[in-house]
Amino acid sequence: MNACILYLNNKRIDMIKLESDHMESKSWEKLKESDKWDFAEITRNLNPTTSEVILVGESGLNTEYRRWLANHDRVIAKKLIAVIGSTLETKINPNLFSHFKEKYFLKRG
């Protein structure tokens, strides 16, 4: 199983790649608030064998990245299995959290 979790917010994007035998992470930061994210570079860092992608973070940025994927990389767009937005009112469903925790982290020795 090869999966990737992308955490997106307006100042920083973190990528955690989960592969069958190891994990690795990468992050990008904005120098100025007015800078735009380079979604092409972020997407290039996904392993071609990635089978599942989960987006977590600010709802507006999640929507912007999903729209970019639909227009520029439909192969990766089809691999999105969950989009978990965050606002002050959003609470993550505990059942969904438990499912992902067990699937991606508890089975790692």
Legacy VTK file of the C-alpha trace (Angstrom):
# vtk DataFile Version 3.0
C-alpha trace
ASCII
DATASET POLYDATA
POINTS 109 float
0.000 0.000 0.000
1.331 3.396 -0.986
-0.611 6.363 0.343
-0.050 10.057 0.802
-1.517 12.502 3.287
-1.337 16.180 2.311
-1.954 18.777 5.006
-2.673 22.139 3.393
-2.844 25.521 5.059
-2.151 29.043 3.844
1.437 29.161 5.157
2.686 25.582 4.850
1.947 22.333 3.050
3.125 19.039 4.542
3.236 15.751 2.662
3.548 12.394 4.403
4.161 9.466 2.089
3.336 6.066 3.533
4.866 3.167 1.679
4.841 -0.499 2.565
8.316 -0.417 4.090
8.836 3.217 5.197
7.464 6.733 5.665
8.899 9.989 4.419
7.800 13.587 4.622
8.335 16.827 2.781
7.052 20.347 3.326
6.761 23.643 1.498
6.419 27.095 3.049
5.308 30.437 1.661
7.723 33.307 2.120
4.991 35.912 1.689
1.245 35.703 2.230
0.678 36.856 -1.368
2.711 33.960 -2.849
0.763 31.281 -4.721
1.232 27.563 -4.141
2.940 25.628 -6.930
0.536 22.699 -7.101
2.475 21.247 -10.056
5.632 20.855 -7.952
3.707 19.397 -5.025
1.985 16.884 -7.294
5.302 15.912 -8.936
6.498 14.818 -5.489
3.796 12.180 -5.254
5.110 8.731 -6.044
3.616 7.413 -9.325
2.696 4.238 -7.445
0.677 6.162 -4.833
-2.686 4.454 -4.659
-4.497 6.718 -2.179
-4.341 10.442 -1.411
-5.965 12.135 1.578
-6.253 15.926 1.760
-6.495 17.511 5.192
-6.563 21.188 5.995
-8.205 24.476 5.153
-11.361 23.878 3.162
-10.750 26.668 0.644
-7.243 25.466 -0.141
-8.442 21.847 -0.381
-11.030 22.975 -2.942
-8.435 24.982 -4.867
-6.051 21.980 -5.044
-8.855 19.573 -6.030
-9.877 21.954 -8.821
-6.243 22.160 -9.967
-5.978 18.351 -9.990
-9.191 18.016 -12.023
-7.745 20.353 -14.656
-4.095 19.239 -14.648
-3.659 15.710 -13.241
-6.729 13.515 -13.407
-4.728 10.400 -12.565
-3.939 11.772 -9.093
-7.418 13.325 -8.785
-8.934 9.836 -9.137
-6.771 8.629 -6.242
-8.328 11.053 -3.723
-10.111 8.906 -1.163
-10.881 11.581 1.462
-10.912 15.340 1.819
-11.102 16.545 5.397
-11.623 20.290 5.610
-11.112 22.439 8.629
-12.818 25.550 9.822
-13.461 26.683 13.352
-16.777 24.810 13.255
-15.440 21.585 11.738
-14.970 18.573 13.912
-13.398 15.453 12.427
-15.669 12.420 12.604
-14.110 10.132 15.274
-15.043 7.002 13.299
-13.282 8.322 10.195
-10.243 9.267 12.268
-10.116 5.810 13.866
-10.385 4.138 10.456
-7.438 6.076 8.996
-5.398 5.719 12.193
-5.778 1.946 12.111
-5.265 1.635 8.347
-2.141 3.789 8.057
-0.424 3.863 11.433
-1.292 0.997 13.760
-0.238 -1.725 11.326
3.260 -0.260 11.037
5.779 -2.005 13.223
LINES 1 110
109 0 1 2 3 4 5 6 7 8 9 10 11 12 13 14 15 16 17 18 19 20 21 22 23 24 25 26 27 28 29 30 31 32 33 34 35 36 37 38 39 40 41 42 43 44 45 46 47 48 49 50 51 52 53 54 55 56 57 58 59 60 61 62 63 64 65 66 67 68 69 70 71 72 73 74 75 76 77 78 79 80 81 82 83 84 85 86 87 88 89 90 91 92 93 94 95 96 97 98 99 100 101 102 103 104 105 106 107 108
